[in-house]
Amino acid sequence: MFICACLESVTSHIKSGEGIKIILSFLEHPEVEHRISAFRLARVLSERFGHDLAKELRHSNKLLLLRDKLLDKQSTEGEKSDAACILANLSLLEEEVKVLLGADFVRWTVSTIKIQRCNSGARITRPMSSMLEGLLGLLLHVTRSCDLQTLHAVRENRLMSIFCEQLGFPSKPRVKQLALFGLKNLSECGRLLAARDAEPSPPRGLFYSFVFMCGKASSQPSTCPLHNIPCDEDGQLCLLKCKCIKPLVDLLVDEDTSVQIAAVEALSTLMFDTSDSFKRAVDELEQLGLVAAVIDLFIEVRPGDLQERLSWMIERILRVDNHNHRQSLNQSLVKALVEAFKHGNTNTKKHAQDALTNLKQLSGVSAKTSSRARSRG
Protein backbone atom coordinates (compact mmCIF):
# COMPACT_ATOMS: atom_id res chain seq x y z
CA MET A 1 0.00 0.00 0.00
CA PHE A 2 2.85 2.40 0.94
CA ILE A 3 4.71 1.66 -2.31
CA CYS A 4 1.55 2.27 -4.37
CA ALA A 5 0.97 5.58 -2.59
CA CYS A 6 4.57 6.66 -3.22
CA LEU A 7 4.32 5.66 -6.88
CA GLU A 8 1.09 7.63 -7.26
CA SER A 9 2.75 10.65 -5.66
CA VAL A 10 5.81 10.43 -7.92
CA THR A 11 3.77 10.07 -11.10
CA SER A 12 1.57 13.01 -10.05
CA HIS A 13 4.66 15.19 -9.61
CA ILE A 14 5.96 14.07 -13.00
CA LYS A 15 2.66 14.97 -14.64
CA SER A 16 2.37 18.37 -12.93
CA GLY A 17 5.66 19.64 -14.35
CA GLU A 18 7.46 19.00 -17.62
CA GLY A 19 8.17 15.44 -16.50
CA ILE A 20 6.34 13.65 -19.31
CA LYS A 21 8.14 15.66 -21.98
CA ILE A 22 11.51 15.06 -20.32
CA ILE A 23 10.92 11.32 -19.96
CA LEU A 24 9.86 10.95 -23.59
CA SER A 25 13.04 12.70 -24.71
CA PHE A 26 15.01 9.81 -23.18
CA LEU A 27 13.21 7.14 -25.25
CA GLU A 28 15.84 7.61 -27.97
CA HIS A 29 18.84 8.10 -25.67
CA PRO A 30 22.01 6.34 -26.89
CA GLU A 31 22.63 4.85 -23.42
CA VAL A 32 20.65 1.60 -23.05
CA GLU A 33 20.07 2.01 -19.30
CA HIS A 34 18.62 5.49 -19.78
CA ARG A 35 16.28 4.21 -22.47
CA ILE A 36 15.15 1.27 -20.35
CA SER A 37 14.36 3.56 -17.41
CA ALA A 38 12.50 6.00 -19.66
CA PHE A 39 10.36 3.23 -21.17
CA ARG A 40 9.61 1.84 -17.73
CA LEU A 41 8.50 5.24 -16.42
CA ALA A 42 6.46 5.91 -19.55
CA ARG A 43 4.67 2.61 -19.04
CA VAL A 44 3.74 3.52 -15.46
CA LEU A 45 2.51 6.90 -16.67
CA SER A 46 0.43 5.26 -19.41
CA GLU A 47 -1.47 3.32 -16.75
CA ARG A 48 -2.35 6.47 -14.78
CA PHE A 49 -2.22 9.39 -17.19
CA GLY A 50 -2.77 7.79 -20.57
CA HIS A 51 -4.58 10.82 -22.01
CA ASP A 52 -1.75 13.24 -21.13
CA LEU A 53 0.91 10.82 -22.32
CA ALA A 54 -0.88 10.22 -25.62
CA LYS A 55 -1.19 13.97 -26.15
CA GLU A 56 2.55 14.47 -25.64
CA LEU A 57 3.43 11.46 -27.81
CA ARG A 58 1.35 12.91 -30.63
CA HIS A 59 2.89 16.34 -30.17
CA SER A 60 6.42 14.92 -30.29
CA ASN A 61 5.62 12.45 -33.13
CA LYS A 62 6.74 9.50 -31.02
CA LEU A 63 3.79 7.13 -31.49
CA LEU A 64 5.53 5.52 -34.47
CA LEU A 65 8.70 5.24 -32.39
CA LEU A 66 6.88 2.96 -29.95
CA ARG A 67 5.57 0.77 -32.76
CA ASP A 68 8.97 0.60 -34.46
CA LYS A 69 10.66 -0.22 -31.14
CA LEU A 70 8.63 -3.42 -31.03
CA LEU A 71 9.85 -4.44 -34.48
CA ASP A 72 13.49 -3.46 -33.88
CA LYS A 73 15.62 -6.54 -33.31
CA GLN A 74 18.19 -4.41 -31.49
CA SER A 75 15.70 -3.42 -28.78
CA THR A 76 15.92 -5.10 -25.38
CA GLU A 77 13.07 -7.34 -24.23
CA GLY A 78 12.24 -4.78 -21.56
CA GLU A 79 11.97 -1.98 -24.09
CA LYS A 80 9.75 -4.10 -26.32
CA SER A 81 7.35 -5.17 -23.58
CA ASP A 82 7.13 -1.64 -22.19
CA ALA A 83 6.53 -0.18 -25.66
CA ALA A 84 3.76 -2.73 -26.26
CA CYS A 85 2.09 -1.95 -22.93
CA ILE A 86 2.35 1.82 -23.47
CA LEU A 87 0.63 1.59 -26.85
CA ALA A 88 -1.95 -0.82 -25.42
CA ASN A 89 -2.79 1.56 -22.55
CA LEU A 90 -3.30 4.63 -24.76
CA SER A 91 -6.68 5.70 -26.08
CA LEU A 92 -5.75 5.71 -29.74
CA LEU A 93 -7.88 7.37 -32.37
CA GLU A 94 -9.39 5.08 -35.01
CA GLU A 95 -7.13 6.54 -37.70
CA GLU A 96 -4.08 6.03 -35.47
CA VAL A 97 -4.99 2.38 -35.01
CA LYS A 98 -5.14 1.91 -38.78
CA VAL A 99 -1.78 3.63 -39.31
CA LEU A 100 0.09 2.09 -36.37
CA LEU A 101 -1.50 -1.35 -36.31
CA GLY A 102 -1.95 -2.22 -39.96
CA ALA A 103 -2.33 -5.68 -41.49
CA ASP A 104 1.39 -6.53 -41.37
CA PHE A 105 1.69 -5.45 -37.75
CA VAL A 106 -1.35 -7.50 -36.71
CA ARG A 107 0.20 -10.55 -38.37
CA TRP A 108 3.46 -9.89 -36.53
CA THR A 109 1.62 -9.49 -33.21
CA VAL A 110 -0.24 -12.78 -33.59
CA SER A 111 2.94 -14.57 -34.64
CA THR A 112 4.82 -13.16 -31.64
CA ILE A 113 2.07 -14.28 -29.25
CA LYS A 114 2.30 -17.81 -30.64
CA ILE A 115 6.10 -17.80 -30.32
CA GLN A 116 5.86 -16.52 -26.74
CA ARG A 117 3.50 -19.34 -25.82
CA CYS A 118 5.60 -22.01 -27.53
CA ASN A 119 8.78 -20.84 -25.81
CA SER A 120 7.17 -20.59 -22.39
CA GLY A 121 5.95 -24.18 -22.09
CA ALA A 122 3.87 -24.34 -18.93
CA ARG A 123 5.77 -21.55 -17.14
CA ILE A 124 5.16 -17.85 -17.80
CA THR A 125 7.96 -15.58 -16.57
CA ARG A 126 7.29 -11.99 -15.53
CA PRO A 127 8.82 -10.40 -18.69
CA MET A 128 6.87 -12.81 -20.89
CA SER A 129 3.64 -12.06 -19.05
CA SER A 130 4.29 -8.35 -19.47
CA MET A 131 4.88 -8.79 -23.19
CA LEU A 132 1.69 -10.85 -23.53
CA GLU A 133 -0.27 -8.12 -21.78
CA GLY A 134 1.05 -5.58 -24.23
CA LEU A 135 0.46 -7.68 -27.34
CA LEU A 136 -3.08 -8.63 -26.34
CA GLY A 137 -3.77 -5.00 -25.53
CA LEU A 138 -2.62 -4.04 -29.03
CA LEU A 139 -5.01 -6.55 -30.57
CA LEU A 140 -7.79 -5.05 -28.44
CA HIS A 141 -7.34 -1.77 -30.31
CA VAL A 142 -8.03 -3.64 -33.55
CA THR A 143 -11.19 -5.32 -32.23
CA ARG A 144 -12.90 -2.06 -31.30
CA SER A 145 -13.99 -1.45 -34.88
CA CYS A 146 -16.34 -3.41 -37.14
CA ASP A 147 -15.24 -2.02 -40.50
CA LEU A 148 -14.17 -4.20 -43.44
CA GLN A 149 -10.47 -3.70 -42.74
CA THR A 150 -10.95 -5.02 -39.21
CA LEU A 151 -13.05 -7.96 -40.40
CA HIS A 152 -10.27 -8.88 -42.85
CA ALA A 153 -7.70 -8.83 -40.03
CA VAL A 154 -9.95 -10.79 -37.66
CA ARG A 155 -10.58 -13.55 -40.19
CA GLU A 156 -7.06 -13.74 -41.61
CA ASN A 157 -5.41 -13.94 -38.18
CA ARG A 158 -8.18 -15.93 -36.47
CA LEU A 159 -8.26 -13.42 -33.63
CA MET A 160 -11.18 -14.98 -31.75
CA SER A 161 -9.31 -18.28 -31.61
CA ILE A 162 -6.13 -16.46 -30.54
CA PHE A 163 -7.92 -14.78 -27.63
CA CYS A 164 -9.66 -18.00 -26.64
CA GLU A 165 -6.39 -19.97 -26.64
CA GLN A 166 -4.98 -17.61 -24.00
CA LEU A 167 -7.64 -18.80 -21.54
CA GLY A 168 -6.21 -22.31 -21.60
CA PHE A 169 -2.75 -21.30 -20.39
CA PRO A 170 -1.64 -20.60 -16.81
CA SER A 171 -1.62 -16.80 -16.85
CA LYS A 172 -1.83 -13.72 -14.66
CA PRO A 173 -5.38 -12.42 -14.20
CA ARG A 174 -4.62 -9.39 -16.37
CA VAL A 175 -3.68 -11.58 -19.35
CA LYS A 176 -6.93 -13.54 -19.01
CA GLN A 177 -8.88 -10.32 -18.60
CA LEU A 178 -7.46 -8.83 -21.82
CA ALA A 179 -8.22 -12.02 -23.75
CA LEU A 180 -11.78 -11.91 -22.42
CA PHE A 181 -12.15 -8.28 -23.49
CA GLY A 182 -11.07 -9.33 -26.97
CA LEU A 183 -13.69 -12.08 -27.09
CA LYS A 184 -16.32 -9.63 -25.85
CA ASN A 185 -15.47 -7.08 -28.56
CA LEU A 186 -15.51 -9.64 -31.37
CA SER A 187 -18.71 -11.28 -30.15
CA GLU A 188 -20.36 -7.87 -29.90
CA CYS A 189 -19.25 -7.10 -33.46
CA GLY A 190 -20.72 -10.42 -34.58
CA ARG A 191 -23.99 -9.62 -32.82
CA LEU A 192 -24.26 -6.24 -34.53
CA LEU A 193 -23.51 -7.68 -37.97
CA ALA A 194 -25.98 -10.52 -37.40
CA ALA A 195 -28.68 -8.02 -36.45
CA ARG A 196 -28.08 -6.09 -39.67
CA ASP A 197 -28.01 -9.18 -41.86
CA ALA A 198 -31.21 -10.51 -40.28
CA GLU A 199 -33.10 -7.46 -41.54
CA PRO A 200 -35.33 -8.10 -44.56
CA SER A 201 -33.82 -7.27 -47.97
CA PRO A 202 -30.53 -5.84 -46.69
CA PRO A 203 -28.57 -3.56 -49.00
CA ARG A 204 -25.70 -5.10 -50.93
CA GLY A 205 -23.10 -3.52 -48.67
CA LEU A 206 -24.47 -5.23 -45.58
CA PHE A 207 -24.47 -8.58 -47.33
CA TYR A 208 -20.71 -8.28 -47.53
CA SER A 209 -20.51 -7.99 -43.75
CA PHE A 210 -22.51 -11.21 -43.55
CA VAL A 211 -20.01 -12.93 -45.86
CA PHE A 212 -17.12 -11.72 -43.74
CA MET A 213 -18.78 -12.96 -40.57
CA CYS A 214 -19.75 -16.34 -41.93
CA GLY A 215 -16.77 -16.97 -44.14
CA LYS A 216 -18.74 -17.79 -47.28
CA ALA A 217 -22.19 -17.50 -48.74
CA SER A 218 -24.32 -20.59 -49.14
CA SER A 219 -27.66 -21.22 -50.84
CA GLN A 220 -29.35 -22.99 -47.91
CA PRO A 221 -27.08 -22.80 -44.85
CA SER A 222 -28.23 -23.81 -41.39
CA THR A 223 -28.66 -20.93 -38.98
CA CYS A 224 -26.67 -20.42 -35.79
CA PRO A 225 -28.86 -20.85 -32.68
CA LEU A 226 -27.31 -17.74 -31.14
CA HIS A 227 -27.35 -15.34 -34.08
CA ASN A 228 -30.17 -16.84 -36.15
CA ILE A 229 -28.10 -16.52 -39.34
CA PRO A 230 -25.51 -18.94 -40.79
CA CYS A 231 -22.19 -18.72 -38.91
CA ASP A 232 -19.01 -20.74 -39.23
CA GLU A 233 -15.63 -20.74 -37.53
CA ASP A 234 -13.91 -18.88 -40.37
CA GLY A 235 -15.89 -15.75 -39.56
CA GLN A 236 -14.17 -15.54 -36.12
CA LEU A 237 -17.07 -13.55 -34.67
CA CYS A 238 -19.21 -16.32 -33.14
CA LEU A 239 -18.32 -17.65 -29.69
CA LEU A 240 -20.29 -20.83 -30.35
CA LYS A 241 -18.68 -21.73 -33.66
CA CYS A 242 -15.20 -20.90 -32.35
CA LYS A 243 -15.78 -23.17 -29.31
CA CYS A 244 -15.24 -20.34 -26.82
CA ILE A 245 -18.29 -20.77 -24.61
CA LYS A 246 -17.02 -23.63 -22.43
CA PRO A 247 -13.71 -21.84 -21.63
CA LEU A 248 -15.74 -18.76 -20.73
CA VAL A 249 -18.10 -20.75 -18.50
CA ASP A 250 -15.10 -22.36 -16.78
CA LEU A 251 -13.79 -18.90 -15.86
CA LEU A 252 -16.98 -18.02 -14.00
CA VAL A 253 -15.42 -19.79 -11.01
CA ASP A 254 -11.98 -18.18 -11.42
CA GLU A 255 -10.46 -17.05 -8.13
CA ASP A 256 -10.00 -13.50 -9.45
CA THR A 257 -13.17 -11.38 -9.47
CA SER A 258 -11.96 -9.19 -12.34
CA VAL A 259 -11.62 -12.30 -14.51
CA GLN A 260 -15.10 -13.47 -13.50
CA ILE A 261 -16.59 -10.09 -14.41
CA ALA A 262 -14.81 -10.07 -17.77
CA ALA A 263 -16.09 -13.59 -18.51
CA VAL A 264 -19.66 -12.53 -17.63
CA GLU A 265 -19.35 -9.47 -19.89
CA ALA A 266 -18.20 -11.63 -22.81
CA LEU A 267 -21.04 -14.11 -22.27
CA SER A 268 -23.53 -11.24 -21.93
CA THR A 269 -23.02 -10.44 -25.62
CA LEU A 270 -25.09 -13.57 -26.31
CA MET A 271 -28.06 -12.31 -24.30
CA PHE A 272 -29.19 -9.22 -26.20
CA ASP A 273 -31.52 -10.86 -28.70
CA THR A 274 -35.12 -10.38 -27.65
CA SER A 275 -36.69 -11.80 -30.81
CA ASP A 276 -38.54 -15.08 -31.16
CA SER A 277 -35.20 -16.84 -31.69
CA PHE A 278 -34.01 -15.94 -28.18
CA LYS A 279 -35.57 -19.07 -26.69
CA ARG A 280 -33.51 -21.18 -29.06
CA ALA A 281 -30.38 -19.30 -28.01
CA VAL A 282 -31.02 -19.78 -24.28
CA ASP A 283 -31.82 -23.47 -24.81
CA GLU A 284 -28.49 -23.86 -26.60
CA LEU A 285 -26.63 -22.05 -23.83
CA GLU A 286 -28.32 -24.26 -21.25
CA GLN A 287 -27.01 -27.36 -23.02
CA LEU A 288 -23.52 -25.84 -22.89
CA GLY A 289 -23.78 -25.41 -19.10
CA LEU A 290 -23.96 -21.62 -19.12
CA VAL A 291 -27.39 -21.24 -17.51
CA ALA A 292 -26.61 -23.50 -14.55
CA ALA A 293 -23.17 -21.92 -14.05
CA VAL A 294 -24.58 -18.38 -14.04
CA ILE A 295 -27.35 -19.30 -11.59
CA ASP A 296 -24.97 -21.18 -9.26
CA LEU A 297 -22.56 -18.24 -9.17
CA PHE A 298 -25.34 -15.71 -8.62
CA ILE A 299 -26.62 -17.68 -5.63
CA GLU A 300 -23.18 -17.51 -3.99
CA VAL A 301 -22.00 -14.03 -4.98
CA ARG A 302 -22.02 -11.00 -2.67
CA PRO A 303 -23.29 -7.51 -3.56
CA GLY A 304 -21.06 -5.71 -6.04
CA ASP A 305 -20.24 -5.40 -9.74
CA LEU A 306 -20.26 -9.15 -10.33
CA GLN A 307 -23.70 -9.52 -8.76
CA GLU A 308 -25.03 -6.68 -10.91
CA ARG A 309 -23.81 -8.25 -14.16
CA LEU A 310 -25.05 -11.70 -13.19
CA SER A 311 -28.48 -10.33 -12.23
CA TRP A 312 -28.77 -8.85 -15.73
CA MET A 313 -28.05 -12.26 -17.27
CA ILE A 314 -30.47 -14.00 -14.90
CA GLU A 315 -33.24 -11.57 -15.84
CA ARG A 316 -32.66 -12.24 -19.53
CA ILE A 317 -32.70 -16.01 -19.05
CA LEU A 318 -35.95 -15.82 -17.09
CA ARG A 319 -37.70 -14.04 -19.94
CA VAL A 320 -37.95 -17.44 -21.64
CA ASP A 321 -41.12 -19.24 -20.57
CA ASN A 322 -39.84 -22.77 -20.02
CA HIS A 323 -36.86 -21.47 -18.04
CA ASN A 324 -38.80 -19.12 -15.77
CA HIS A 325 -41.32 -21.88 -15.00
CA ARG A 326 -38.60 -24.35 -14.08
CA GLN A 327 -36.49 -21.87 -12.10
CA SER A 328 -39.51 -20.67 -10.11
CA LEU A 329 -39.11 -23.94 -8.19
CA ASN A 330 -35.44 -23.15 -7.45
CA GLN A 331 -35.77 -21.78 -3.94
CA SER A 332 -32.06 -20.94 -3.69
CA LEU A 333 -32.33 -18.74 -6.77
CA VAL A 334 -35.52 -17.09 -5.54
CA LYS A 335 -33.89 -16.36 -2.18
CA ALA A 336 -30.77 -14.93 -3.88
CA LEU A 337 -32.93 -12.68 -6.07
CA VAL A 338 -34.86 -11.47 -3.03
CA GLU A 339 -31.59 -10.63 -1.25
CA ALA A 340 -30.33 -8.82 -4.35
CA PHE A 341 -33.63 -6.94 -4.55
CA LYS A 342 -33.21 -5.82 -0.95
CA HIS A 343 -29.47 -5.17 -0.69
CA GLY A 344 -28.06 -4.77 -4.20
CA ASN A 345 -27.13 -1.51 -5.91
CA THR A 346 -29.68 0.38 -7.99
CA ASN A 347 -29.13 -1.60 -11.18
CA THR A 348 -29.06 -4.92 -9.35
CA LYS A 349 -32.34 -4.10 -7.60
CA LYS A 350 -33.97 -3.36 -10.96
CA HIS A 351 -32.68 -6.57 -12.58
CA ALA A 352 -33.70 -8.64 -9.54
CA GLN A 353 -37.14 -7.03 -9.53
CA ASP A 354 -37.65 -7.86 -13.20
CA ALA A 355 -36.38 -11.40 -12.67
CA LEU A 356 -38.74 -11.96 -9.75
CA THR A 357 -41.58 -10.59 -11.86
CA ASN A 358 -40.70 -13.15 -14.53
CA LEU A 359 -40.80 -15.82 -11.84
CA LYS A 360 -44.17 -14.54 -10.60
CA GLN A 361 -42.53 -14.07 -7.19
CA LEU A 362 -42.50 -10.30 -6.83
CA SER A 363 -45.88 -9.75 -5.17
CA GLY A 364 -44.92 -11.79 -2.12
CA VAL A 365 -41.57 -10.04 -1.79
CA SER A 366 -43.16 -6.59 -2.07
CA ALA A 367 -45.78 -7.47 0.54
CA LYS A 368 -43.14 -8.67 3.01
CA THR A 369 -40.99 -5.60 2.40
CA SER A 370 -43.97 -3.26 2.92
CA SER A 371 -44.99 -5.15 6.06
CA ARG A 372 -41.51 -4.80 7.57
CA ALA A 373 -41.46 -1.09 6.68
CA ARG A 374 -44.80 -0.55 8.46
CA SER A 375 -43.69 -2.50 11.52
CA ARG A 376 -40.51 -0.39 11.77
CA GLY A 377 -42.67 2.74 11.44
ZINOR-V126642 format. One record per pair of residues at least 4 apart in sequence whose C-alpha atoms are under 6 Angstrom apart, sorted by the first residue. I is the first residue (numbers start at 1). GAP is how many residues later the second one is. Records with the same first field share a line. If there is no record, write none. Layout:
I->GAP / GAP
This chain:
14->5
15->4
23->15
26->9 / 12
27->8 / 11
29->6
36->43
39->43
43->39 / 43
45->4
46->4 / 40 / 43
50->4 / 40
57->4 / 5 / 6
65->4
66->17
70->10
79->4
81->50
84->50
85->49
88->46 / 49 / 50
92->4
96->4
97->4
98->4
101->4
120->4
132->4
133->42
140->42
143->42
146->4 / 43
152->4
153->4
154->4 / 5
155->80 / 81
160->76
163->16
167->9
177->82 / 85
180->82
183->4
184->4 / 82
186->51
187->50 / 51
188->81
190->4 / 47
194->4
211->4 / 5 / 6
212->23
213->22
214->17 / 18 / 21
215->19 / 20
221->9
222->8
223->5 / 6 / 7
224->4 / 5 / 6 / 7
225->55 / 56
226->55
232->9
233->8 / 9
239->5 / 6
248->15
249->41
252->8
261->45
264->4
273->5
274->4
279->41
285->5
286->4 / 5
297->4
299->34 / 37
303->4 / 41
307->4
308->40
311->40
312->39
315->36 / 40
318->5 / 6
323->4
324->4 / 35
328->31
331->4
337->4 / 15
339->4
340->4
341->8 / 11
344->4 / 5
348->4
349->4
356->5 / 6
357->4 / 5
